[in-house]
Amino acid sequence: MEMEVQVRLFATLKDRAGREVITVRLPDGASVADLLRAVAEAYPSLQPYLPSTVVAINHEFAFPEDDVRPGDEVALFPPVSGGGEDPESPEVIALTAEPIDLNALVRAVTTPRTGAVALFVGVVRGEEGDRQVEALEYEAYRPMAEAKMRQVLAEIRARWPLARGIALVQRIGRMAVGEVTVAVAVSAGHRHEGIFEAARYGIDRLKEIVPIWKKERGPHGELWIEGHYHPSPADVSPPSS
């Protein structure tokens, strides 16, 4: 059995979807996590924002394992404004099992003052040395990975203060050859304001300190690919003030 769920959208989510209410179909017994996956699939423009989206059911905060029932009033909204986020400097951090929508990602880091966006995209390569690769499977230590992605974003801001929008998105799960695995987007008023260097730094730093691993699959079998970078005390994020 399936149920039809109406979801109210607020603030950024409403603007990106172009409507205040969307509808998704879910199986009976679905959870909030199932709901968010259905929203990402049906409304790709919302995908970059869902990892940080707050969910409410019947006027109370809801969490990934909570049930969604027929007749529930469901709402999605960004973290409540406390005056800390600059709309001229949008930020996106996401670990997602869904395909990465590159057009949506560029839109997410674009503001009226944006004149240039540098986008780095990683894809599954069909060979690695003398090995044929059929697919990669990515795994993440999610809480720490998200924290370290925020650290990378803060480091980019400190090094390239003219950067405006910054996005770091990593896919997890299984991906075939040619599929996008990771994307870094940096925007600024002009192309010569460090966005190329910032995007390069973002992917390099992500590969160093964000706990994400990949398993290679091919005719040779399965093989976890390990890196060589060992973090030092300098890689520890400073405590929040």
C-alpha positions as CSV (number, residue, x, y, z in Angstrom):
1,M,0.0,0.0,0.0
2,E,1.1,3.6,-0.7
3,M,0.2,6.9,0.8
4,E,0.3,10.4,-0.7
5,V,2.0,12.9,1.5
6,Q,1.8,16.7,1.1
7,V,4.9,18.5,2.3
8,R,4.9,22.2,3.1
9,L,8.1,24.1,2.1
10,F,9.5,27.3,3.7
11,A,12.2,29.9,2.9
12,T,15.0,28.7,0.6
13,L,13.3,25.3,-0.1
14,K,10.1,27.1,-1.2
15,D,12.0,29.4,-3.5
16,R,14.0,26.6,-5.1
17,A,11.0,24.4,-5.7
18,G,8.9,27.4,-7.0
19,R,5.9,26.3,-4.8
20,E,4.8,26.1,-1.2
21,V,3.5,22.6,-1.2
22,I,4.8,19.4,-2.9
23,T,3.4,15.9,-3.0
24,V,5.3,12.6,-2.7
25,R,4.2,9.0,-2.7
26,L,5.5,6.8,0.1
27,P,5.0,3.1,1.1
28,D,3.1,2.5,4.3
29,G,5.5,2.4,7.2
30,A,7.9,4.9,5.6
31,S,10.3,6.9,7.7
32,V,11.4,10.5,7.6
33,A,14.6,9.2,5.8
34,D,12.4,7.6,3.2
35,L,10.5,10.9,2.8
36,L,13.7,12.9,2.2
37,R,14.9,10.3,-0.4
38,A,11.5,10.6,-2.2
39,V,11.7,14.4,-2.2
40,A,15.3,14.3,-3.6
41,E,14.2,12.0,-6.4
42,A,11.0,13.9,-7.3
43,Y,12.4,17.4,-6.9
44,P,16.1,17.4,-7.9
45,S,16.4,21.2,-7.3
46,L,16.0,20.6,-3.6
47,Q,18.6,17.9,-3.3
48,P,21.6,20.1,-2.3
49,Y,19.6,21.5,0.6
50,L,18.2,18.3,2.1
51,P,21.2,17.2,4.2
52,S,20.7,20.3,6.4
53,T,16.9,20.5,6.1
54,V,14.9,20.4,9.3
55,V,11.8,18.2,9.2
56,A,8.6,18.8,11.3
57,I,5.6,16.5,11.6
58,N,2.5,17.8,13.2
59,H,4.3,20.9,14.5
60,E,7.1,18.9,16.2
61,F,10.7,18.2,15.1
62,A,11.1,14.9,13.4
63,F,14.2,12.7,12.8
64,P,15.3,10.2,10.2
65,E,14.0,7.1,12.0
66,D,10.6,8.6,12.8
67,D,7.5,7.3,11.0
68,V,5.4,9.2,8.5
69,R,1.7,8.4,8.7
70,P,-1.3,9.2,6.5
71,G,-2.7,12.5,7.4
72,D,0.5,13.9,9.0
73,E,1.2,17.5,8.5
74,V,4.8,17.5,7.2
75,A,7.0,20.6,6.8
76,L,10.6,21.1,5.5
77,F,12.6,24.2,6.3
78,P,16.2,25.3,6.7
79,P,17.7,25.8,10.2
80,V,15.9,28.6,11.9
81,S,17.5,32.0,11.1
82,G,19.7,33.3,13.8
83,G,21.3,36.0,11.7
84,G,24.5,34.1,11.1
85,E,24.2,33.1,7.5
86,D,25.0,35.6,4.8
87,P,22.6,35.2,1.8
88,E,25.4,36.6,-0.4
89,S,27.7,33.7,0.7
90,P,25.7,30.5,0.4
91,E,27.2,27.3,1.6
92,V,26.2,23.7,0.7
93,I,27.6,20.6,2.5
94,A,26.1,17.2,1.5
95,L,26.7,13.5,1.6
96,T,24.1,11.9,-0.6
97,A,23.2,8.6,-2.1
98,E,21.3,10.4,-4.9
99,P,22.9,11.5,-8.2
100,I,24.5,14.9,-8.0
101,D,22.6,17.6,-9.9
102,L,25.4,19.8,-11.2
103,N,23.0,22.5,-12.5
104,A,21.3,22.7,-9.1
105,L,24.7,22.9,-7.4
106,V,25.7,25.8,-9.6
107,R,22.4,27.6,-8.9
108,A,22.9,26.9,-5.1
109,V,26.2,28.9,-5.1
110,T,25.0,31.7,-7.4
111,T,23.9,35.1,-6.1
112,P,23.1,38.3,-7.9
113,R,26.7,39.3,-7.3
114,T,28.1,36.2,-8.9
115,G,29.9,36.5,-12.2
116,A,31.9,33.2,-12.2
117,V,31.6,29.7,-10.9
118,A,34.4,27.1,-10.9
119,L,33.2,23.5,-10.7
120,F,35.3,20.5,-10.1
121,V,33.7,17.1,-10.8
122,G,35.0,13.7,-10.1
123,V,33.8,10.6,-12.0
124,V,34.3,6.9,-11.8
125,R,37.2,6.0,-14.0
126,G,37.0,2.7,-16.0
127,E,40.6,1.7,-15.3
128,E,43.1,2.1,-12.5
129,G,46.6,1.2,-13.6
130,D,46.4,-2.3,-15.1
131,R,43.1,-3.0,-13.4
132,Q,39.7,-2.7,-15.1
133,V,37.1,-1.0,-12.9
134,E,33.4,-1.8,-13.2
135,A,32.1,0.3,-10.3
136,L,33.1,2.1,-7.1
137,E,31.3,1.9,-3.8
138,Y,31.8,4.9,-1.4
139,E,31.4,4.7,2.4
140,A,31.5,7.5,4.9
141,Y,31.8,8.0,8.6
142,R,28.9,10.5,8.3
143,P,29.0,12.6,11.5
144,M,32.7,13.2,11.2
145,A,32.7,13.5,7.5
146,E,30.1,16.3,7.6
147,A,32.1,18.1,10.3
148,K,35.3,17.9,8.3
149,M,33.6,19.1,5.2
150,R,32.5,22.1,7.1
151,Q,36.1,22.5,8.2
152,V,37.3,22.4,4.6
153,L,34.6,25.0,3.7
154,A,35.9,27.3,6.5
155,E,39.5,26.9,5.3
156,I,38.5,27.9,1.8
157,R,36.8,31.0,3.2
158,A,39.9,31.9,5.2
159,R,42.2,31.5,2.2
160,W,40.0,33.0,-0.5
161,P,37.9,35.8,1.2
162,L,36.5,36.9,-2.2
163,A,34.8,33.6,-2.7
164,R,31.0,33.9,-2.3
165,G,29.2,30.6,-2.6
166,I,30.9,27.3,-1.7
167,A,29.6,23.8,-2.1
168,L,31.1,20.4,-1.3
169,V,29.0,17.4,-2.3
170,Q,30.1,13.7,-2.0
171,R,28.1,10.7,-3.2
172,I,28.0,7.6,-1.2
173,G,26.9,4.1,-2.3
174,R,27.6,2.3,-5.5
175,M,28.4,4.1,-8.8
176,A,29.1,2.8,-12.2
177,V,31.9,4.0,-14.6
178,G,31.2,7.6,-15.7
179,E,29.0,8.5,-12.8
180,V,29.7,11.7,-10.8
181,T,31.1,10.9,-7.4
182,V,32.0,14.3,-6.0
183,A,31.6,17.9,-6.8
184,V,33.2,21.1,-5.5
185,A,31.7,24.5,-6.6
186,V,33.1,28.0,-5.7
187,S,31.6,31.2,-7.0
188,A,32.8,34.8,-6.9
189,G,32.2,38.1,-8.6
190,H,35.0,37.5,-11.2
191,R,37.0,34.5,-12.4
192,H,40.3,36.0,-11.2
193,E,39.2,36.1,-7.6
194,G,40.7,32.7,-6.7
195,I,37.8,30.3,-7.5
196,F,39.9,27.9,-9.6
197,E,42.5,27.6,-6.8
198,A,39.8,27.3,-4.2
199,A,38.0,24.5,-6.0
200,R,41.3,22.6,-6.4
201,Y,42.1,23.1,-2.7
202,G,38.6,21.9,-1.8
203,I,38.9,18.6,-3.6
204,D,42.5,18.0,-2.4
205,R,41.6,18.8,1.2
206,L,38.5,16.6,1.1
207,K,40.7,13.7,0.0
208,E,43.0,14.4,2.9
209,I,40.9,14.8,6.0
210,V,37.2,13.8,5.3
211,P,36.6,10.1,6.3
212,I,35.3,8.7,3.1
213,W,36.5,5.4,1.5
214,K,35.9,3.7,-1.8
215,K,35.8,0.0,-2.7
216,E,36.8,-0.8,-6.2
217,R,34.9,-3.6,-8.1
218,G,36.0,-5.3,-11.2
219,P,37.1,-8.6,-12.8
220,H,39.8,-8.8,-10.1
221,G,37.2,-8.8,-7.4
222,E,36.8,-6.2,-4.7
223,L,39.5,-3.9,-3.3
224,W,39.3,-1.1,-0.7
225,I,41.4,1.8,-1.9
226,E,43.3,3.5,0.9
227,G,45.0,6.8,0.9
228,H,48.5,7.8,2.2
229,Y,47.8,11.0,4.0
230,H,48.0,10.8,7.8
231,P,46.3,13.7,9.6
232,S,48.4,15.8,12.0
233,P,47.4,18.1,14.9
234,A,47.3,20.9,12.4
235,D,44.3,19.2,10.8
236,V,42.2,19.4,13.9
237,S,39.4,21.9,13.6
238,P,39.7,24.8,16.1
239,P,36.9,24.7,18.8
240,S,33.9,26.9,18.1
241,S,33.8,30.2,19.9
